[in-house]
Amino acid sequence: MAASPIALIQNLEARYDVRFTLPQQRPVERLATGIPAIDTLTEGGIARGSLTEIYGPPSSGRTSLVFSLLAQVAANQEYGALIDTSDAFDPASAAEAGVHLSRLLWVRCGGNAEHALKVADLIVQASGFGLIVMDLADTPPRTAARISLASWFRLRHAVERTPAALVVVAQSLNARSCSTLQLELCREEALWSGQEFGTLLRGMRIRAESRKYNQARCARFVPRTLVCNAGPEVLPAEN
């Protein structure tokens, strides 16, 4: 007499230690950015166990957002990792922005994007970090574009099995379909104080857009690290 389908599945599961049922979808855990406008835009922050891209031109608030994320990780009693592709990280500025350097692994790659990719893969596999930042912000876009989509897919697949948030910072999109969230930043206007000959640069108002699946939402904020002797000015998110 032939075995029933249910008995056959149970037999295969017991023999090969596999499951033939669809896994239950886990709730998305998020890491707050520390910037209310961005947290509103991203529905609570960037997702853990996924790849997020933050991109934009120089002076668009990318570094300020990364510093805020690293500070949030330390506040959660977690460790962060920064893969500094172009040796552009300034520890003094980071500490001034609230980053706890004792909870940060800083890896310098001497301008080699391929080394940065390998380091990112090793750190993701090692686990133990709440946030992993791969900084390609000062890497020429043509050099960053040489990283294959297959490499980004492997990174995304690896981080999915961890509680870490993997963030790639660059001038343009690179991971594309492999990234769960894409945040485009651009400088909207300079903020000045004083009049005529006594004017001082107080900061920059940044426009952030969340892009994915041909949908876009935006918010505006003023980074903390660009404001002198003043608190952050945060504008509500806009649809």
NORLINNOR-V199281 format. One record per residue. N is the residue number from 1. RES is the residue in one small letter. SS is DSSP state (H for helix, E for strand, C for the rest). PHI is phi as a letter, one per 30 degrees, with the letter a starting at -180 (none if undefined). PSI is psi in whole degrees, 0 to 359 (none if undefined). Layout:
N RES SS PHI PSI
N RES SS PHI PSI
//
This chain:
1 m C none 131
2 a C d 144
3 a C d 147
4 s C d 157
5 p H e 322
6 i H d 316
7 a H d 322
8 l H d 316
9 i H d 317
10 q H d 323
11 n H d 317
12 l H d 320
13 e H d 319
14 a H d 325
15 r H d 319
16 y H c 5
17 d C h 50
18 v C b 162
19 r C c 139
20 f C c 14
21 t C c 152
22 l C d 133
23 p C d 146
24 q C d 138
25 q C d 126
26 r C d 146
27 p C d 145
28 v C d 120
29 e C c 140
30 r E b 151
31 l E c 115
32 a C d 145
33 t C d 341
34 g C i 359
35 i C c 108
36 p H e 318
37 a H d 320
38 i H d 321
39 d H d 323
40 t H d 317
41 l H d 322
42 t C c 10
43 e C i 43
44 g C j 357
45 g C k 186
46 i E d 147
47 a E d 139
48 r C d 157
49 g C i 27
50 s E a 171
51 l E c 127
52 t E c 137
53 e E c 129
54 i E c 119
55 y E b 157
56 g C l 172
57 p C d 172
58 p C e 150
59 s C i 37
60 s C c 8
61 g C j 7
62 r H d 311
63 t H d 321
64 s H d 320
65 l H d 319
66 v H d 316
67 f H d 319
68 s H d 319
69 l H d 316
70 l H d 323
71 a H d 322
72 q H d 321
73 v H d 315
74 a H d 324
75 a H d 334
76 n C d 8
77 q C i 34
78 e C c 170
79 y C c 147
80 g E c 157
81 a E b 133
82 l E c 117
83 i E c 103
84 d E c 91
85 t C d 317
86 s C c 16
87 d C h 46
88 a C c 354
89 f C d 133
90 d C c 104
91 p H e 323
92 a H d 316
93 s H d 321
94 a H d 315
95 a H d 322
96 e H d 330
97 a C d 359
98 g C j 5
99 v C d 129
100 h C d 102
101 l H d 335
102 s H d 344
103 r H c 24
104 l E b 128
105 l E c 116
106 w E c 118
107 v E c 120
108 r E c 133
109 c C c 3
110 g C i 29
111 g C i 5
112 n C c 106
113 a H d 327
114 e H d 321
115 h H d 320
116 a H d 320
117 l H d 317
118 k H d 321
119 v H d 318
120 a H e 318
121 d H d 318
122 l H d 318
123 i H d 321
124 v H d 316
125 q H d 328
126 a H d 330
127 s C i 184
128 g C j 3
129 f C c 143
130 g C d 335
131 l E b 134
132 i E b 119
133 v E c 124
134 m E c 106
135 d E c 106
136 l C c 18
137 a C d 324
138 d C c 11
139 t C d 131
140 p C e 136
141 p H e 324
142 r H d 323
143 t H d 315
144 a H d 327
145 a H d 345
146 r C d 344
147 i C d 123
148 s C d 155
149 l H d 329
150 a H d 323
151 s H d 318
152 w H d 322
153 f H d 319
154 r H d 319
155 l H d 315
156 r H d 317
157 h H d 322
158 a H d 318
159 v H d 340
160 e C d 337
161 r C c 12
162 t C b 165
163 p C d 9
164 a C d 151
165 a E c 124
166 l E c 121
167 v E c 128
168 v E c 125
169 v E c 127
170 a E a 180
171 q C d 337
172 s C b 171
173 l C d 141
174 n C b 311
175 a C d 331
176 r H h 249
177 s H d 346
178 c H d 348
179 s C c 137
180 t C d 325
181 l E b 138
182 q E b 114
183 l E c 114
184 e E c 127
185 l E c 143
186 c E b 148
187 r E d 125
188 e E c 315
189 e E a 155
190 a E d 143
191 l E c 124
192 w E c 154
193 s E b 152
194 g C j 181
195 q C b 146
196 e H h 245
197 f H d 347
198 g H c 19
199 t C d 142
200 l E b 142
201 l E d 117
202 r E c 335
203 g E l 190
204 m E b 137
205 r E d 125
206 i E c 139
207 r E c 127
208 a E c 134
209 e E b 132
210 s E c 118
211 r E b 131
212 k E a 136
213 y C h 45
214 n C i 21
215 q E c 145
216 a E b 136
217 r E b 150
218 c E b 161
219 a E b 164
220 r E b 144
221 f E a 164
222 v E c 116
223 p C d 143
224 r H d 319
225 t H d 352
226 l H c 359
227 v C c 125
228 c C c 123
229 n C h 35
230 a C a 151
231 g C d 169
232 p C d 139
233 e C c 115
234 v E c 127
235 l C c 149
236 p C d 154
237 a C d 151
238 e E b 147
239 n C d none
//
